[in-house]
């Protein structure tokens, strides 16, 4: 059996419950894919996006409705070694990737304030543009459950706001385009287990200047890594803490919120409080 066949087989056998079922669950719960979609599956070279590509291929084969895919890799300035690693892994996993270049790393390397945020925004813009050029109406990213709950806590602890990483978003700059996150329910530990079981090696962080940028705390530790450790420590006391963080943004009680804002304006609980007194 070819190695990619064995890897694919593991997704629908050994990891059917933890990977494929959760993947399909998110697709159905959030209506992420519709009949006739053409989706650009975005691959960075890490374990998450590579697994996303394989899951999308499996869904295409075994799903209830037809859709098309393009597998795109944006090279933001990788080293030649990292670029080749992505090409080799794509070949090993039987993923027909299309690579296009940008100079995002060069554009943000000297930015002192929030370079990672700027890099992510620029990457997304390039991905939308390339996807649209290929005739796609959606881009799919490999963010998983742990990314979601870490983002929730990071927003509260460092951003002073309650927000979440949404499972689907309509683009405001590219008309008719959407971003979807089909791995929304998948735990990172299960991705790592799948990777190790199949003896795969992916890129970790291909960023050339992570250790120098302003999102680091001076010890080489990012804020996301701090939050990841915090959640891990809390789970030792309460094993359900990750689920509770996730559900907290599904069950927001606006009657107990002091203030909130939508796309148009800010609101305060006193608006409703004063109305009740009339």
C-alpha positions in Angstrom: 0.0 0.0 0.0 1.3 3.5 -0.9 2.1 5.6 2.1 -0.5 8.2 1.3 -3.1 5.5 1.0 -2.2 4.2 4.5 -2.4 7.8 5.9 -5.8 8.4 4.3 -7.0 5.0 5.6 -6.0 6.0 9.2 -8.2 9.1 9.0 -11.3 7.0 8.4 -10.4 4.1 10.7 -8.2 4.8 13.7 -8.9 8.5 13.7 -12.5 8.4 12.4 -14.0 9.5 15.7 -11.5 12.1 16.8 -10.7 13.6 13.4 -13.1 12.8 10.6 -16.4 12.8 12.6 -15.5 16.1 14.3 -14.5 17.6 11.0 -17.9 16.5 9.4 -19.7 17.7 12.6 -18.3 21.3 12.2 -19.1 21.3 8.5 -22.7 20.3 9.1 -23.3 22.4 12.3 -22.0 25.6 10.8 -23.1 24.9 7.1 -19.5 25.5 5.9 -19.8 23.7 2.6 -22.6 23.8 0.0 -23.2 22.0 -3.2 -21.3 23.6 -6.0 -18.7 25.4 -3.9 -15.2 25.8 -5.1 -12.9 26.0 -2.1 -9.3 27.1 -1.9 -7.7 24.9 0.8 -4.9 27.0 2.2 -1.7 25.1 3.1 1.1 26.7 5.2 3.1 23.5 5.5 2.3 22.7 9.2 0.5 19.7 10.6 -2.9 21.5 10.8 -3.2 22.7 7.2 -1.8 19.4 5.8 -4.4 17.4 7.8 -7.1 19.9 6.6 -6.2 19.1 3.0 -6.5 15.3 3.6 -9.8 15.7 5.4 -11.2 17.8 2.6 -10.2 15.1 0.1 -11.9 12.5 2.2 -15.1 14.6 2.5 -15.0 15.1 -1.3 -15.0 11.3 -1.8 -17.5 10.3 0.9 -19.7 13.4 1.3 -23.3 13.8 0.3 -22.8 16.7 -2.2 -20.2 17.6 -4.8 -17.8 20.5 -4.5 -14.5 21.5 -6.1 -11.1 22.2 -4.5 -7.9 24.0 -5.2 -4.9 23.4 -2.8 -2.9 26.6 -2.6 0.4 27.4 -0.9 1.5 30.9 -0.5 5.2 31.3 -0.1 5.6 34.5 2.0 9.4 34.3 1.9 10.2 30.8 3.1 13.8 29.5 3.0 14.5 27.2 0.1 14.7 24.3 2.6 11.2 25.0 4.1 9.6 25.5 0.6 11.0 22.2 -0.5 9.7 20.5 2.7 6.2 21.6 1.8 6.6 20.3 -1.8 7.9 17.0 -0.6 5.1 16.5 2.0 2.4 17.5 -0.5 3.8 14.9 -2.9 4.0 12.3 -0.1 0.4 13.0 0.9 -0.9 13.1 -2.7 -2.0 16.8 -2.4 -1.8 18.6 -5.8 -0.7 22.0 -4.6 -0.3 25.3 -6.5 2.4 27.5 -5.0 2.4 31.3 -5.5 4.9 33.8 -4.1 4.6 37.0 -2.0 7.1 39.0 0.1 5.1 39.3 3.3 8.0 38.3 5.6 10.1 41.1 4.0 7.2 43.6 4.4 6.7 43.0 8.2 10.2 42.1 9.4 10.9 45.6 10.6 7.4 46.3 12.0 7.7 46.6 15.8 4.0 46.7 16.8 1.9 43.6 16.2 3.9 42.1 13.3 2.2 38.7 13.7 -1.2 40.3 13.4 -0.1 42.3 10.3 1.4 39.2 8.8 -1.8 37.2 9.3 -3.9 40.0 7.7 -1.6 40.3 4.7 -1.5 36.5 4.3 -5.3 36.3 4.3 -5.6 39.1 1.7 -3.2 37.3 -0.6 -5.0 34.0 -0.1 -8.4 35.6 -0.9 -7.0 37.2 -4.1 -5.4 34.0 -5.3 -8.5 32.0 -4.5 -10.7 34.4 -6.4 -8.3 34.3 -9.4 -8.8 30.5 -9.4 -12.6 30.9 -9.4 -13.1 29.9 -5.8 -15.9 31.3 -3.6 -14.4 30.2 -0.2 -11.0 29.7 1.4 -10.5 27.0 4.1 -8.0 27.5 6.9 -6.7 24.9 9.3 -7.5 26.5 12.7 -8.6 23.9 15.3 -10.5 23.8 18.6 -7.4 24.8 20.7 -6.8 27.8 18.4 -10.4 28.9 19.1 -10.3 28.7 22.9 -6.8 30.3 23.0 -8.1 33.2 21.0 -11.1 33.7 23.3 -8.8 33.9 26.4 -6.2 36.0 24.6 -8.9 38.5 23.7 -10.0 38.8 27.3 -6.5 38.8 29.0 -4.6 40.9 26.5 -7.2 42.6 24.3 -9.7 43.5 27.0 -12.6 42.2 24.9 -14.8 39.2 24.5 -14.5 37.7 21.0 -14.1 34.4 19.3 -12.5 32.9 16.2 -15.6 32.4 14.0 -16.2 29.2 12.1 -17.1 31.2 9.0 -16.7 34.8 7.9 -17.9 36.8 4.9 -15.1 38.8 3.4 -15.5 42.5 3.5 -12.9 43.2 0.9 -13.5 40.4 -1.6 -17.1 40.3 -2.7 -18.7 36.9 -2.7 -15.9 35.3 -0.8 -16.0 33.5 2.6 -13.5 32.1 5.0 -14.3 28.7 6.6 -12.7 26.7 9.4 -13.7 23.1 9.1 -11.4 21.8 11.8 -13.3 23.9 14.4 -14.1 20.9 16.6 -10.7 19.0 16.3 -8.3 19.0 19.2 -4.7 19.7 18.6 -3.6 16.6 20.6 -5.5 14.4 18.1 -3.7 16.1 15.2 -0.4 15.5 16.9 -1.4 11.8 17.5 -2.3 11.4 13.8 1.0 13.0 12.7 3.1 10.8 15.0 1.2 7.6 14.2 2.0 8.1 10.5 5.6 9.2 11.2 5.1 12.5 9.4 7.3 15.6 9.8 5.9 19.0 9.0 7.1 22.6 9.4 6.9 23.9 12.9 7.2 27.7 12.5 8.7 28.8 9.3 8.8 32.5 10.3 12.4 33.8 10.0 12.1 36.5 12.7 9.7 35.2 15.4 12.3 35.5 18.1 12.8 39.2 17.3 9.3 40.4 16.9 7.3 42.5 19.4 4.8 39.8 20.3 7.4 38.0 22.2 7.8 38.5 26.0 11.6 38.6 26.0 12.0 34.9 26.7 11.1 33.6 23.3 7.5 32.8 24.5 4.5 34.1 22.6 1.3 35.3 24.2 -0.5 32.4 22.6 2.0 29.9 24.2 1.4 31.6 27.6 -2.3 31.1 27.2 -1.8 27.5 26.0 0.1 26.7 29.1 -2.5 28.5 31.3 -5.3 26.4 29.8 -3.2 23.2 30.4 -2.6 24.1 34.0 -6.3 24.9 34.6 -7.3 21.5 33.0 -5.4 19.8 35.8 -7.9 21.2 38.2 -11.0 21.1 36.0 -10.7 18.8 32.9 -13.7 20.5 31.4 -12.2 24.0 31.4 -11.5 24.0 27.6 -15.1 23.0 26.8 -16.4 25.6 29.2 -14.3 28.3 27.5 -15.7 27.3 24.1 -19.3 27.2 25.3 -19.0 30.5 27.1 -19.1 32.3 23.7 -22.1 30.2 22.6 -24.1 31.2 25.7 -23.5 34.9 26.1 -26.3 36.5 28.2 -26.6 40.1 26.9 -28.8 41.0 29.8 -25.7 40.7 32.1 -23.2 42.4 29.8 -22.2 46.0 30.7 -21.4 47.0 27.1 -21.0 45.5 23.7 -20.6 46.7 20.1 -21.8 45.5 16.7 -20.6 46.4 13.3 -22.3 49.8 13.5 -22.1 51.2 17.0 -21.4 50.6 20.7 -24.2 49.8 23.2 -24.4 50.1 27.0 -26.7 48.3 29.4 -28.1 51.6 30.6 -29.9 52.0 27.2 -32.1 49.1 28.1 -32.1 50.0 31.8 -33.4 53.5 31.2 -36.1 52.1 28.8 -37.3 49.8 31.5 -37.9 52.8 33.8 -40.2 54.6 31.4 
